[in-house]
């Protein structure tokens, strides 16, 4: 089965409330590779790579977010292998510095 590769940008109250840790835990539970980072505009960006149903589950979880989050919008974008390569060496899922 081919892997799904997806990039998302989540807007709302998503910084300073544990959203990146939430995304990393969702990725770990779903055996997903990728990364997550805050962006300077207040949004959170993530790249997911894994089985299509697991990636879909992770995206759905991000639409809800953790208890203190308020997700106003979630944009899905095309992702490439180069996007996935931004992970830290040796890590399956990374928390990257703010862009």
C-alpha positions, -999 to +999 in steps of 0.1 A: +000+000+000+014+034-009+021+059+018+002+092+021+022+124+025+004+155+036+012+190+049-012+209+071-014+245+085-036+250+115-049+284+125-066+296+157-054+294+193-028+268+186+004+282+201+014+282+237-012+255+246+007+223+239-005+219+203+029+207+190+031+181+218-004+170+209+005+166+173+036+146+182+016+122+204-010+117+177+018+109+152+034+084+176+001+067+183-005+064+145+030+053+135+034+084+114+067+100+103+071+138+099+074+170+119+056+199+135+065+235+141+051+269+151+051+296+124+057+332+130+021+341+120+007+322+150-002+290+131+011+255+135+024+235+105+030+198+102+040+172+077+027+136+080+038+105+062+022+071+068-006+048+058-035+068+043-060+059+070-035+068+098-026+102+082-064+109+078-069+101+115-040+124+125-054+153+103-089+147+119-074+149+154-056+182+145-090+196+134-101+192+170-068+198+187-060+195+225-085+207+251-071+243+253-069+248+215-094+266+193-090+255+157-104+281+134-091+265+102-070+236+089-055+239+054-042+208+037-014+213+012+007+191-011+038+178+005+070+164-010+098+141+001+119+173+006+093+185+031+096+152+050+134+155+049+133+186+072+130+161+101+160+160+125+184+132+116+175+099+133+141+110+144+108+095+131+089+126+141+105+160+150+095+192+166+112+218+145+121+254+154+096+282+146+097+293+110 
